Amino acid sequence: MLGGFLAFAGTAHLTFAREEFEAQVPEWVPAGTDAVVVGSGVIEIALGLALLSGRKRPLVGWVTAAFLVAIFPGNVAQYVEGTDAFGLDTDRARFVRLFFQPALIAWALWSTGAWRAWRGRRDRSAE
């Protein structure tokens, strides 16, 4: 399910929601907003397809989680700067959205078995 969500979001980056995603790119990002949106869209599609394939799931889970961590500052910037995008037109809505990113990170680690694999490896090394 997460794979489908990411593939859809990545496709949205490249098509119908491109301007909304561009509005979320913080001014302090050194690359152009369109390049950031296209690049992150391509990465999301690739991650989504990798998750859907089921191959190397724990590794893909960690990479997906790292990507979601990397884009979180953009969500924080949207809140701090008061940027309207995707119907998030109040500080409250933008603030509530911040809690969804950690949930997505946890979902990536849980649904792929990445967290379980890491704990298992850690437990074996402690013996």
Secondary structure, DSSP 8 states (H G I E B T S, - for coil): -HHHHHHHHHHHHHTTTHHHHHHHS-TT-SS-HHHHHHHHHHHHHHHHHHHHHTTTHHHHHHHHHHHHHHHHHHHHHHHHHT--BTTB-SHHHHHHHHTHHHHHHHHHHHHTTHHHHHHHHHHHHT-
